[in-house]
Amino acid sequence: MSNESLKELLVDEIKDLYNAENQLIKALPKMAKAAKNEELKAAFQEHLEQTKEHATRLEKVFELLEETAKGKVCPAMKGLIEEGAEGIEERDASAVRDAQLIGSAQRIEHYEIAAYGTVRTLAETLGEDEVAELLEETLDEEGETDKKLTSIAESVNEEALEEGAEDEEEGEEDEKEKAKAGSKEED
């Protein structure tokens, strides 16, 4: 593969990432609104601001590569966001939905970590050191976000477990009440 075609690949991948970041900028406010846990809401809002900075960094990357800043539809991000949206629609506000939101957000982060790692390595191979540094900065932030989500998940998952136990107890009490009512009718 010649340097020119490797550069074309780099630019193509950056266009994909640029679109992915812009899709995420639209999705994060919806995720924040759907979250019940205040720490999770705040994390989504903080990541929204960070994601806007990621898009701005990619614009700088385009500039350094002497390319026009424009995206190419990223079907992977589209699918990840749609999957997360389904969970929001299917569940009422609860710790379980928050756990689902965290899972969706972490799948997005893992996708971005892989994508940014790939483009950073391509930039390094091409000797585009300034581009590689900008991409590494975003890659590091994506990793930090993933760790933060894992930390939040620990408390959210415990809360979801407790909610599930409470729901089970309520269900058992309802069954006992129905059984009592049924036995009184027989008398």
N, C-alpha and C positions, 0 to 999 in steps of 0.2 A: 504494500500500500504506500503510495507516495505521500509526501508531506502535505501536498495540496488536498488530497482526498481525506487525510486524517483531520486537516483543518475544517474541511466541509462537514465532517462528522461532528467535530466539536461544536461548530455553529448550529448544526441541526439539533444536537442535544440541548444546547442552551436555549434555543427557541422553544423546545418542548418544556423545559424547566420554567421558562418565563410564563408560558401559558398556565402551567401547573400552579405557580405562585399566584397568578391572577385569579384562577378558579378558587384557590384557597382563601384569598382575600374576600371573596363573595360568600364563602361557606362559613367562615369562622364566626361572624356575628350570629348566624342562625344556631350554631353549636353553643355559643355562649348563652343565648336566650333560652335554649332547651335545657341547659344544665341546671340542676337543683342545688348542687353543692356550691357554696360561694367561692371556695378556693379554686374549684374547677372553672367556674365562670371567669374569675380573675385571670387564670392561666390562659384561657382562650382569648380573652381580650388583650392580654400582654403579647401573646403569640401573633395576634392580628397586626399589632404595631411592628413587631419583628418581621413578619412576612412582607409587609409593605417595604421595609428596609431591604429585604432580600430581593424584591423586584427591582428596587432602585439600584442595588449592586449589580444585578444582571444587566441593567441598562448601561452601567459603567463598563461592564465586560464587553457588551456589544460595541461600545465606543472604542475601547482598546483594540478590538479586533477589526475595527473599521467596517462594521456591519450595521444595518438598520435594526433598531430594537423592535422586533415584532415576534409574536408567538406563533407556534404551530400547535394545533389542538393536541392536547395530551390525553389520550383515551384512558390511560391508567389512573390519572388523578380524577377524571370524570367518573370512572367506575367506583373509586374509593369514596368519593363524596356522595354519590348516589346510594351506595351501601349504607353509609352513615345516616343519610336522610331517611331511609326506610325505617331504621331503628327508632328514629325520633317520632315518626308517624305511627309506628306500631305499639309504642309503649307510652303510658302516662308518666308524668314527671315523678321520678323516684330514684333511689340510689341504684337500682338495677339499670335504669336508662342511663344514668351517669356512668356506670361501669361500661355499658355498651358504647357510649360516646368516647370514653377513654380508649377503648379498643380500636374504634374507628380512627381516632386521632393518631394513635401509635402506628397503625398500619400506614397512614399517610406519612408520618415522620420516617418510618423505615424505608418507604419508597424514596423519599427525598434524600435520605442519607446515602442510599445506594446511587441515586442519580448524581448527587453532588460529588460523591467520591469518584465516580466515573469521569465526570467532566474535569475535575481537578487533575486527575492523572493524565488525561489527554492534554490538558494545558501544559503540564510539566514536561511531558514528552516532546511537545512542540516548542519548548523553551519560552512559553508565555508565562513568565514568572509572576508578573503583576496580576494577571488573570487568575493564576493558580492561587495566589494569596487571597484574593477576594472570594474565590470559591471555597477555600479552606475556612475562612471566617464564617461563612454561612453554614458550612458542614458542621463546624464546632457548635454553633447555636442550635442546629437541628438535633444534635446529640444531647445537648443540655435540656432541650424541651422534652425529648423522649424520657430522660431520667426524671424530670419533674413530674411527668404524667405517671410514671411508675410509682413515684412516691405518693401522689394523690390517690392512685388506685388502691393502695394498701388500706387507707381509711374508708374510701368509698365502698370497696368490696366487703369490708366488715359491716358497714352500715346496711348494705344490700342483703347480707346474710341475716342480720337481725330483722330486717323488714320481712324477709321470707319466713323466718320463724314465727313472727307475730301473725302474719297472714295464715300460717298453718294452724296456729292456736285458735284464731278466730273461726276458721273453717271447721275445726273440731267442735268448738262450742256451738256453732250453728247446727251441726249434725246432732249433737246431744239434745238441743232444744227441739229439733224436729222429731227425734225419737221419743222424747217425753210427750210431746203433743200427740204423737201417734198412739202411744200407749194409753193416754187419758181418753182418747176417742173410743178405744176398744172397750173401756170400762163402762 
